[in-house]
Amino acid sequence: MRWSQAFIPTLRDDPADAEAVSHRLLVRAGYIRQLMAGGYSILPLGQRVRAKIMGIIREEIDGIGGQELLLTALHPREIWEKTGRAETMGDILFSVTDSRGGSAILGPTHEEIFTTIATELTSYKQVPQLWYQIQTKFRNEPRAKGGLLRVREFTMKDSYSFDVDTDGLDVQFDRHFAAYQRIFERLGVIAVPVEASSGAMGGTDSIEFMVPSPAGEDDVAHCKACGYAANVERATSTLPAIPDEPGPSVPERFPTPGVKTILDLIEFDGGAPAERQIKTLVYVLDGELTLVLLRGDHDLQEQKLLDGTGTVEARPARPDEIRELLGADAGSLGAVGVIGPRILADDQLADRTNMVTGANLDDHHLRGVDIQRDIEVTGWLDLRAVKVGEACPSCGEALEIFRGIEAGHIFKLGTKFSVALGAMVLDADGAAVPLVMGSYGIGIERNMAAAVEMNHDDDGIVWPVSIAPYEVVITVVKVDDEATMIVADRLYDDLNDAGIDVLLDDRDERPGVKFNDAELIGIPYRITVGPRGLADDIVELSERRSGERTDLPVGEAVEMIKAQVESRK
């Protein structure tokens, strides 16, 4: 492509609303343009990067036995109602109504639709199957921001495995895990595999691939010593045991005027340190008022509560609901003697004695509380949020927490969708069994943005060769010099013939403008052709990442550049 004929609308200034580096650079360098909140048009440079990302993904998924399909993005609502996700994912669904009043959903994901196709499988002899597509998804994202990182319309590779048992699922899951690691390596992205919550997808295990970046919206607990990594929605840590004294035979009530918080009770004369307090929260879980108990110095990780209870809809109880249930306002709440509502307690409270909690009487607390003796706990769960510096559950070293971009996610779905939609096969004994499924997603545009987040400098994008829109840009210093243009044109043709993606900057612009644009859009290699060098029969090769410059004889330039490019793919 000749730059003079290309549509590469670079900008001098950053977009005013850009916070993420990738958002700023992809707009400035002419890769994307925003049409509305969460909606972006992909311009020619961006489309070339996108196509290369898709090509890498196709190669790797085909390599583990994937078969590519293309399913409709428009889904009948009744299919989603059969799996219950019309309700559980209702807040992110885009719905449309046709001319006859029928309701449909613009697909945010395709588990239901692939499972419907899988109902045509009838025998264990037809599995395993691995199907995938690269398809547009739609999600009613309430906080669309960060350029391509959080949008309402995007492209995803989603693959689905079908097996007759969990052993087969494990094989497919492990193959995807390895394939994803190869994909991210080829994309020039460092993606840390972490344990994750399956959320509305359901199933058993899931792993996210997280790219460390301040632009991310997920927090990951990570141990540098052993490599343990988990989304904070799933992370655990090891805490030192706290020795307890037996305490009194029954809890003792005492006045605490003005005490409304954990900190107030720490500072109150006759109060208690946070680790000796029981924090009582009241939630409404699928319409049911529920008490949630944690140690005073611990915070609730709400996703753990949802996952542990299988809750679809959750919210903190309103003040009027709390008073009607417990007879007191927040700050004086406790679970001692409470009968009726479900009481869920964090594992760190197990067997604790001589604790302090609210008395369900305003401005009063109880001391000497024995969890097992005084509270009717109906369920024990890991509910607390892990904190920086706590001990790794695997090796005991201190955990760190980093922000990350979710670049991919793989799930063991099990039989949730196959049971709901009737995807059954006959096993070796002739019995009908539901297909055991896995789901594996990776965002195309999100990985374009993640690659920029990891590969940039003060001058612009620094694309890995594997996904750069062009591998080489030829910068012509003087386009009005006939001898210079003859050499530049010959290099351009020869590089194209050698299979190199090359952009010829033949614009009538100052060299500084051309150099700056080449840096901004991030082409890995630049060949500078000008009268001064050609007087000595040389051109200059500049590597974008290192900044290293090398003089090449004109006659040897193509082969030397081809070798450089191929060594970096």
C-alpha positions in Angstrom: 0.0 0.0 0.0 1.2 3.5 -0.8 0.6 5.9 2.0 -0.6 8.6 -0.4 -3.5 6.4 -1.3 -4.2 5.0 2.1 -6.7 6.1 4.7 -4.5 6.6 7.8 -6.0 9.6 9.7 -3.4 10.3 12.3 -4.1 13.0 14.9 -1.7 15.4 16.6 -3.5 15.5 19.9 -4.9 12.9 22.2 -8.7 12.4 22.4 -10.1 14.3 25.3 -11.9 11.4 26.9 -9.1 8.8 26.6 -7.8 7.3 29.8 -6.3 4.0 28.7 -3.1 4.2 26.7 -4.5 1.9 24.1 -7.6 4.1 23.6 -5.4 7.2 23.2 -2.9 5.6 20.8 -5.4 3.6 18.7 -7.4 6.8 18.0 -4.4 9.1 17.5 -2.7 6.6 15.1 -5.9 6.2 13.0 -6.9 2.6 13.9 -10.3 3.3 15.4 -13.0 5.9 15.6 -15.8 6.2 18.2 -19.3 6.3 16.8 -21.1 6.2 20.2 -20.5 5.1 23.8 -19.1 1.5 23.5 -19.3 1.5 19.7 -16.2 1.8 17.6 -15.5 1.7 13.9 -12.3 -0.2 12.9 -10.4 1.7 10.3 -8.0 0.1 7.7 -5.0 -0.2 9.9 -7.1 -1.6 12.7 -8.7 -4.1 10.4 -5.3 -5.4 9.3 -4.3 -5.9 12.9 -7.6 -7.5 13.7 -7.3 -9.9 10.7 -3.8 -11.0 11.9 -5.1 -11.7 15.4 -7.9 -13.7 14.0 -5.5 -15.6 11.8 -3.3 -16.6 14.8 -6.3 -17.7 16.7 -7.7 -19.8 13.8 -4.3 -21.5 13.4 -4.1 -22.5 17.1 -7.7 -23.6 17.5 -7.6 -25.5 14.2 -4.5 -27.1 15.5 -6.3 -28.7 18.5 -9.1 -30.0 16.3 -11.4 -27.0 16.0 -14.1 -26.8 13.3 -15.2 -23.3 12.4 -18.9 -22.5 12.2 -20.7 -19.2 11.9 -23.9 -18.9 13.9 -26.5 -16.2 13.8 -26.2 -13.2 16.2 -30.0 -13.0 16.5 -31.4 -15.4 19.0 -35.0 -16.3 19.9 -35.6 -15.3 23.5 -37.2 -18.6 24.4 -33.9 -20.5 24.1 -32.4 -18.2 26.7 -35.4 -18.6 28.9 -34.9 -22.4 28.8 -31.5 -22.0 30.4 -32.6 -19.3 32.8 -30.1 -16.8 31.4 -32.7 -14.4 30.0 -33.1 -13.6 33.7 -29.6 -14.0 35.1 -28.0 -12.0 32.3 -31.0 -9.7 31.7 -29.1 -6.6 32.6 -26.6 -6.9 29.7 -28.9 -8.3 27.0 -29.9 -6.2 24.0 -33.5 -7.3 23.0 -35.3 -6.5 19.8 -38.9 -7.0 18.7 -39.8 -8.0 15.2 -42.8 -6.8 13.1 -45.0 -9.6 14.4 -44.2 -8.9 18.0 -41.7 -11.7 18.5 -38.9 -11.1 20.9 -35.2 -11.8 20.1 -31.8 -11.2 21.7 -28.7 -9.9 20.1 -26.2 -12.6 21.3 -23.8 -11.6 24.0 -22.4 -15.2 23.8 -23.4 -18.4 22.1 -23.6 -21.3 24.6 -27.3 -21.8 24.0 -27.1 -21.7 20.2 -24.1 -24.1 19.9 -25.9 -26.5 22.3 -29.0 -26.3 20.0 -26.8 -27.4 17.1 -25.4 -30.2 19.3 -28.8 -31.8 19.8 -28.1 -33.3 16.4 -25.5 -35.5 18.0 -26.9 -38.9 19.0 -24.1 -41.2 19.9 -21.0 -41.3 22.1 -19.2 -42.3 18.9 -19.7 -38.8 17.5 -17.8 -37.1 20.2 -15.6 -35.4 21.1 -16.5 -32.4 19.0 -14.8 -29.0 19.1 -16.7 -26.2 17.3 -15.8 -22.5 17.2 -16.7 -19.3 15.5 -15.4 -15.7 15.3 -18.6 -13.7 15.6 -19.9 -10.3 16.7 -21.3 -10.1 20.2 -23.5 -7.5 21.8 -23.6 -6.6 25.5 -25.5 -3.7 27.1 -22.4 -2.6 29.0 -23.4 0.1 31.5 -19.9 1.5 31.9 -18.5 1.5 28.4 -15.1 3.1 28.5 -11.4 2.5 27.9 -11.7 2.4 24.1 -11.8 -1.2 22.9 -11.5 -2.6 26.5 -15.1 -2.2 27.5 -17.6 -1.9 24.7 -21.1 -2.9 23.7 -20.3 -4.5 20.4 -17.2 -6.6 19.8 -15.8 -9.7 18.1 -15.1 -12.9 20.0 -13.7 -16.2 19.1 -15.9 -18.6 21.2 -15.3 -22.3 21.0 -17.3 -25.1 22.6 -16.4 -28.7 23.3 -18.8 -31.6 23.6 -17.8 -34.9 25.3 -19.6 -37.8 26.9 -17.9 -37.5 30.3 -15.8 -35.2 32.5 -12.5 -36.9 31.5 -13.1 -35.8 27.9 -13.9 -32.3 29.1 -10.6 -32.2 31.1 -8.7 -33.1 27.9 -10.4 -30.3 25.9 -9.9 -27.8 28.7 -6.2 -28.6 28.9 -5.8 -28.3 25.2 -7.4 -24.9 25.1 -5.3 -23.8 28.1 -2.1 -24.7 26.1 -3.5 -23.1 22.9 -4.3 -19.9 24.6 -0.8 -19.7 26.1 0.6 -20.0 22.5 -1.9 -17.5 21.2 -0.9 -14.8 23.7 2.8 -15.4 23.2 2.3 -14.9 19.4 0.3 -11.8 20.0 3.1 -10.3 22.1 0.9 -10.2 25.2 1.9 -11.5 28.7 -1.3 -13.1 30.0 -1.3 -14.6 33.5 -3.6 -17.6 33.9 -5.7 -17.1 37.0 -8.4 -19.0 38.9 -11.7 -17.2 38.3 -15.4 -17.1 39.1 -17.6 -18.7 36.5 -20.4 -16.2 37.2 -23.5 -16.5 35.0 -21.7 -19.1 32.9 -22.0 -21.7 35.6 -20.1 -24.9 35.7 -17.1 -25.9 37.8 -13.7 -24.6 37.0 -12.7 -21.5 35.0 -9.5 -19.8 34.2 -9.0 -16.2 33.1 -6.0 -15.0 31.2 -5.2 -11.6 32.7 -2.9 -9.0 31.1 -1.3 -6.8 33.9 -2.3 -3.2 33.1 -3.5 -0.1 35.0 -6.3 0.1 32.4 -7.7 -3.2 33.6 -10.9 -3.5 35.7 -10.2 -6.8 37.4 -8.0 -7.4 40.4 -5.7 -10.4 40.6 -4.0 -11.9 43.7 -0.7 -13.2 42.6 2.3 -14.8 44.3 5.6 -14.1 42.6 7.3 -16.9 44.5 5.2 -19.8 43.3 3.0 -18.4 40.6 -0.3 -18.8 42.3 -2.8 -16.4 40.7 -6.5 -15.9 41.2 -9.1 -13.3 40.5 -10.0 -11.6 43.8 -13.5 -13.0 43.3 -12.0 -16.4 43.8 -8.7 -15.8 45.6 -7.8 -17.2 49.0 -4.9 -16.7 51.4 -3.6 -18.3 54.6 -4.1 -16.3 57.8 -2.4 -16.8 61.2 -4.6 -18.4 63.8 -5.9 -16.1 66.5 -5.9 -17.7 70.0 -9.2 -17.1 71.9 -10.0 -17.2 75.6 -13.2 -19.2 76.6 -15.1 -16.1 77.7 -18.2 -16.0 79.8 -20.8 -18.7 79.9 -23.4 -16.5 78.1 -22.9 -13.3 76.1 -22.9 -10.0 78.1 -24.7 -6.9 76.7 -23.0 -3.5 77.3 -23.9 0.0 76.2 -21.9 1.5 73.2 -23.4 5.0 72.7 -22.4 6.5 69.4 -20.7 3.4 68.1 -21.7 2.8 64.5 -18.6 1.2 62.9 -15.9 -1.3 63.4 -13.4 1.6 64.0 -15.7 3.2 66.5 -15.8 -0.1 68.5 -12.0 -0.4 68.3 -11.6 3.1 69.9 -14.4 2.7 72.4 -13.4 2.2 76.0 -14.2 -1.5 76.7 -14.6 -2.2 73.0 -12.5 -4.8 71.0 -9.9 -4.9 68.2 -11.3 -5.6 64.8 -10.1 -9.2 64.6 -12.3 -9.9 67.7 -15.4 -8.3 66.3 -18.1 -10.0 64.2 -19.3 -7.8 61.3 -23.0 -8.4 60.5 -24.3 -7.5 57.0 -27.8 -8.0 55.8 -28.4 -8.9 52.1 -31.4 -9.8 50.0 -30.5 -12.9 48.0 -33.0 -13.8 45.4 -35.7 -12.1 47.6 -34.6 -13.7 50.9 -33.2 -11.6 53.7 -29.9 -13.2 54.8 -27.4 -12.3 57.5 -23.7 -12.4 56.3 -21.0 -12.6 59.0 -17.3 -11.7 58.7 -14.5 -10.9 61.0 -14.4 -7.2 61.8 -11.2 -6.6 59.9 -12.4 -8.4 56.8 -14.4 -7.1 53.8 -17.0 -9.1 51.9 -16.1 -10.2 48.4 -19.7 -10.1 47.0 -19.0 -12.5 44.0 -18.0 -15.2 46.5 -21.3 -14.7 48.2 -23.1 -15.1 44.8 -21.1 -18.1 43.7 -21.3 -19.8 47.1 -25.1 -19.5 47.2 -26.0 -19.7 43.6 -27.7 -16.4 43.9 -29.1 -14.7 40.7 -30.1 -11.3 42.2 -28.4 -9.8 45.3 -28.5 -6.4 47.0 -27.8 -5.0 50.4 -30.9 -4.7 52.5 -32.5 -1.3 52.9 -32.5 0.4 56.4 -36.2 -0.3 56.8 -35.8 -4.0 56.0 -33.0 -4.3 58.4 -34.9 -2.7 61.3 -38.0 -4.8 60.7 -35.9 -7.9 60.7 -33.5 -7.3 63.6 -35.0 -4.3 65.5 -31.9 -2.1 65.2 -30.0 0.1 62.8 -26.7 -0.8 61.1 -23.9 -0.4 63.6 -25.7 -2.4 66.3 -26.5 -5.6 64.4 -25.7 -9.2 65.3 -26.8 -12.7 64.8 -26.9 -14.0 68.4 -30.3 -15.5 69.1 -31.6 -14.8 65.7 -33.9 -17.5 64.4 -35.5 -17.7 61.0 -33.4 -15.9 58.4 -30.5 -17.7 56.8 -27.2 -16.9 58.5 -24.0 -17.3 56.4 -20.6 -17.0 58.0 -17.1 -16.7 56.7 -14.8 -19.6 57.3 -12.5 -17.4 59.4 -15.1 -17.2 62.1 -15.3 -20.9 62.6 -14.7 -22.0 66.3 -14.1 -18.4 67.4 -14.9 -17.6 71.0 -15.1 -14.5 73.2 -16.1 -12.3 70.3 -17.9 -9.0 70.2 -20.9 -8.2 68.0 -24.0 -6.0 67.8 -26.9 -6.7 70.3 -29.7 -5.8 67.9 -30.5 -3.0 70.2 -29.3 0.5 69.1 -26.2 1.7 70.9 -25.5 -1.7 72.5 -23.2 -4.6 71.8 -22.5 -8.1 73.1 -19.2 -9.4 74.4 -18.2 -13.0 75.1 -19.9 -14.4 72.0 -19.1 -18.1 71.2 -19.9 -18.6 67.5 -20.8 -22.3 67.8 -22.8 -21.8 71.0 -24.6 -18.6 70.4 -25.2 -18.3 66.6 -27.3 -20.6 64.5 -25.0 -20.5 61.4 -26.8 -22.2 58.4 -23.8 -22.1 56.0 -20.1 -21.6 56.1 -18.4 -20.1 53.1 -15.2 -18.4 52.0 -16.6 -14.9 51.8 -13.8 -12.5 52.6 -11.7 -10.4 50.2 -8.0 -11.2 50.1 -5.6 -8.3 51.0 -2.1 -7.4 49.8 0.6 -9.0 52.0 -1.5 -12.0 53.2 0.2 -15.4 52.9 -0.1 -17.3 49.6 -2.2 -20.4 50.1 0.3 -22.5 48.1 3.7 -21.4 49.5 3.1 -18.9 52.3 4.9 -16.0 50.7 3.2 -12.6 50.6 0.6 -12.0 47.9 0.5 -9.0 45.7 -2.6 -7.6 43.9 -2.4 -6.2 40.4 -5.0 -4.8 38.0 -5.5 -6.7 34.8 -7.3 -6.9 31.5 -9.2 -10.1 30.9 -7.9 -11.2 27.5 -9.5 -14.7 27.5 -11.6 -17.0 29.7 -12.1 -20.7 29.6 -14.9 -22.6 31.4 -15.8 -26.1 32.3 -19.6 -25.8 31.8 -20.5 -29.4 32.5 -24.1 -30.3 31.7 -25.9 -27.1 32.6 -26.8 -26.2 29.0 -27.1 -29.7 27.5 -29.7 -30.7 30.2 -31.7 -27.5 29.7 -31.8 -27.8 25.9 -31.9 -31.6 25.6 -28.5 -32.2 24.0 -28.3 -36.0 24.8 -26.4 -38.9 23.4 -26.4 -42.6 23.9 -23.4 -43.9 25.8 -21.6 -47.2 25.3 -24.2 -49.0 27.4 -27.1 -47.5 25.4 -28.2 -45.0 28.2 -29.1 -41.4 27.3 -26.6 -39.0 28.9 -26.2 -35.2 28.6 -23.2 -33.9 26.7 -20.5 -32.5 28.9 -19.5 -29.1 27.6 -16.7 -26.6 27.8 -16.7 -22.9 26.6 -13.7 -20.9 25.6 -13.7 -17.2 24.7 -11.1 -14.7 23.6 -11.9 -11.1 22.5 -10.4 -9.9 19.2 -10.5 -6.1 19.6 -9.7 -6.4 23.3 -6.5 -8.3 22.5 -5.6 -5.6 20.0 -5.9 -3.1 22.9 -4.1 -5.3 25.3 -1.2 -5.6 22.9 -0.9 -1.8 22.7 -1.1 -1.6 26.5 2.0 -3.8 26.7 3.8 -2.5 23.6 4.1 1.3 23.4 6.4 4.1 24.3 6.3 7.9 24.4 6.3 8.1 20.6 3.4 5.7 19.9 2.6 2.0 19.4 5.3 -0.6 19.1 3.6 -3.5 17.4 5.0 -7.1 17.6 5.8 -8.2 14.1 3.2 -10.9 14.2 0.2 -8.6 14.3 1.6 -5.3 12.9 -0.6 -3.8 10.2 2.5 -3.5 8.0 5.9 -5.1 8.9 8.0 -2.5 7.0 7.4 1.1 6.1 9.6 2.7 3.4 10.1 6.4 4.1 11.1 8.4 1.1 12.9 11.5 2.1 12.5 13.4 -1.2 9.6 12.2 -3.3 10.5 14.8 -6.0 13.9 13.1 -6.5 13.5 10.7 -9.5 16.4 8.5 -8.6 15.2 8.2 -5.0 11.7 7.2 -6.1 13.0 4.6 -8.5 14.9 2.8 -5.7 12.0 3.2 -3.3 9.5 1.7 -5.8 11.9 -1.2 -6.6 12.3 -2.0 -2.9 8.5 -1.8 -2.4 7.9 -4.2 -5.3 10.7 -6.6 -4.2 9.5 -6.7 -0.6 5.9 -7.4 -1.7 7.2 -10.2 -3.9 9.1 -11.6 -0.9 5.8 -11.8 1.1 6.5 -8.8 3.3 3.7 -6.5 4.3 5.1 -3.1 3.3 3.8 0.5 3.3 5.5 3.0 1.0 5.4 6.5 2.4 5.4 8.5 -0.8 3.6 11.5 0.6 4.9 15.0 -0.2 5.6 15.8 3.5 8.6 16.9 5.5 10.8 13.9 6.7 10.0 14.8 10.3 6.3 14.4 9.8 6.8 11.0 8.1 9.2 9.8 10.8 6.7 10.8 13.6 3.8 9.1 11.8 5.8 5.9 11.4 6.6 5.9 15.1 3.0 6.7 16.1 1.4 3.9 14.0 4.1 1.5 15.3 5.5 -0.3 12.1 8.3 -2.6 13.4 10.8 -1.7 10.7 11.5 1.5 8.8 13.6 1.8 5.6 14.7 5.4 5.0 15.5 6.1 1.3 17.1 9.4 0.5 19.6 11.0 -2.0 22.4 11.2 0.7 22.4 7.5 1.4 21.9 6.5 -2.2 25.0 8.4 -3.1 26.8 5.6 -1.3 24.4 3.0 -2.5 22.9 2.4 1.0 19.5 2.7 2.7 18.9 3.0 6.5 17.0 0.3 8.4 15.6 1.4 11.7 14.0 -1.0 14.2 11.0 0.5 16.0 11.3 -1.3 19.3 15.1 -0.9 20.0 15.7 2.2 17.9 18.7 0.6 16.4 19.8 1.9 13.0 21.7 0.0 10.4 23.0 1.0 6.9 22.2 -1.7 4.3 23.6 -2.0 0.8 20.7 -1.4 -1.6 21.2 -4.7 -3.4 21.2 -6.7 -0.2 18.4 -4.8 1.6 15.4 -7.0 0.7 17.0 -10.3 1.8 18.4 -8.8 5.0 15.0 -7.2 5.9 13.2 -10.4 5.1 15.5 -12.3 7.4 14.9 -9.7 10.2 11.1 -9.8 9.8 10.8 -13.6 9.7 13.1 -14.0 12.8 10.6 -11.9 14.8 7.4 -13.7 13.7 
